[in-house]
Amino acid sequence: MGAYLFVIVCTGLWIVFGWALATRPIVLDRAWARVRGLPLVAKPVVWVAFFPWLSGLAVWESRWGTPRARRIAVALVALAFIVFWSSVTFGGGGSS
């Protein structure tokens, strides 16, 4: 049950991220500023805990290419992490 809940929560966070990206990108800009403003001791903890979403946020804030290209790149990062979590959680791979 816990593994399923984990995948649901992680996917839900990506949905919220996508909603913010589509409707209120300023929210993501502020989140990035807050993460960058954290004390050096806290940054590794936050990055480890929220690595998938901070990776997407880093892509969005990178100013690489056009906004459309960055949205596509963020969507690919999200899809990669969702597929990874799902394959780890539901992949079977049980012991004999």
Secondary structure, DSSP 8 states (H G I E B T S, - for coil): -HHHHHHHHHHHHHHHHHHHHHH-HHHHHHHHHHHHTS-TTHHHHHHHHTHHHHHHHHHHHT--S-HHHHHHHHHHHHHHHHHHHHHHHHS-----
